[in-house]
Amino acid sequence: MDHALLLVLAGSWLLGRALVQLVWRPRATAARFRAQGVRGLPYRFLRGSFDEMSRMKAEGEAMALDVCNHDILPGLCLTLSAVFFTMPL
């Protein structure tokens, strides 16, 4: 009986830790950023913003770089430039 109780307690503790790490922490972080005026891609449970990042990566790889233009950040880090260049100053 003691072993079963210990297993239940350990399992509930692990479940609580997983919920905090996977659900509460990303939402709390996003709320703190929003409060500071930083907007970004929306977070989805267990997927994050993978779809948007994949689409942006494909767009960045398809971009033709101008030989005279030395601004390569939008082509290399499309995810970062989409977040930082849309922030209000």
Backbone torsions as a table, in degrees:
resi	resn	phi	psi	omega
1	MET	NA	-38.5	-179.8
2	ASP	-65.1	-37.0	179.8
3	HIS	-67.2	-38.6	179.1
4	ALA	-65.1	-41.0	178.7
5	LEU	-64.4	-42.4	177.5
6	LEU	-63.0	-40.2	177.9
7	LEU	-64.3	-41.1	179.0
8	VAL	-65.2	-43.9	179.4
9	LEU	-64.2	-43.4	179.4
10	ALA	-65.7	-40.6	179.2
11	GLY	-65.5	-41.3	179.2
12	SER	-68.8	-35.4	176.8
13	TRP	-64.8	-44.0	178.4
14	LEU	-63.4	-40.6	178.2
15	LEU	-63.4	-42.2	177.6
16	GLY	-63.1	-43.3	177.9
17	ARG	-62.8	-41.9	179.7
18	ALA	-63.9	-41.7	178.5
19	LEU	-63.4	-40.5	178.6
20	VAL	-63.7	-46.5	-176.5
21	GLN	-70.3	-37.8	-173.3
22	LEU	-93.1	-25.7	-174.9
23	VAL	-115.1	-58.4	-171.0
24	TRP	-70.8	-46.4	-174.0
25	ARG	-62.0	-47.4	178.1
26	PRO	-62.2	-37.9	179.8
27	ARG	-69.9	-38.3	178.7
28	ALA	-67.3	-39.5	178.0
29	THR	-64.2	-44.0	178.4
30	ALA	-62.3	-39.1	178.9
31	ALA	-65.6	-39.2	177.9
32	ARG	-65.4	-41.5	177.6
33	PHE	-63.9	-43.6	178.9
34	ARG	-60.4	-38.2	179.2
35	ALA	-64.6	-27.4	178.6
36	GLN	-89.9	-1.8	178.4
37	GLY	92.1	8.5	179.7
38	VAL	-93.4	116.9	178.0
39	ARG	-107.6	147.8	179.9
40	GLY	-150.8	-162.7	179.5
41	LEU	-72.9	143.6	-178.5
42	PRO	-70.7	148.4	179.1
43	TYR	-93.6	135.4	173.8
44	ARG	-121.8	142.4	-175.4
45	PHE	-56.8	124.8	178.3
46	LEU	63.3	-9.6	177.6
47	ARG	-106.2	-27.0	-177.5
48	GLY	62.8	-133.4	177.3
49	SER	-118.7	37.3	-176.8
50	PHE	-61.5	-40.1	-179.2
51	ASP	-62.6	-45.0	179.9
52	GLU	-66.0	-40.4	-179.8
53	MET	-66.5	-38.2	177.6
54	SER	-64.7	-42.4	179.1
55	ARG	-64.0	-43.4	179.8
56	MET	-66.0	-36.1	178.0
57	LYS	-64.8	-42.0	177.6
58	ALA	-63.6	-39.7	177.0
59	GLU	-64.2	-41.3	179.8
60	GLY	-65.3	-38.7	178.9
61	GLU	-70.7	-26.5	-179.0
62	ALA	-84.2	-11.6	-178.3
63	MET	-71.2	137.5	173.3
64	ALA	-94.5	124.7	-178.1
65	LEU	-85.3	137.0	176.7
66	ASP	-76.4	135.9	-177.9
67	VAL	-66.3	-32.8	-177.3
68	CYS	-86.2	-12.4	-177.3
69	ASN	-96.1	124.8	-179.2
70	HIS	-99.6	8.0	177.9
71	ASP	-87.1	91.3	-175.0
72	ILE	-100.9	-4.4	-177.5
73	LEU	-58.1	-46.5	-179.6
74	PRO	-60.4	-31.0	179.0
75	GLY	-79.5	-32.5	-177.5
76	LEU	-84.3	-45.1	-175.6
77	CYS	-120.7	68.3	-176.5
78	LEU	-63.3	-33.5	179.2
79	THR	-65.2	-47.3	-179.7
80	LEU	-67.3	-42.6	-178.3
81	SER	-67.2	-31.5	177.5
82	ALA	-66.3	-34.9	179.8
83	VAL	-79.1	-48.4	-172.6
84	PHE	-75.7	-33.9	-178.0
85	PHE	-80.4	-10.6	176.8
86	THR	-99.8	-1.2	177.9
87	MET	-74.2	138.5	175.8
88	PRO	-72.7	143.2	179.8
89	LEU	-96.6	NA	NA
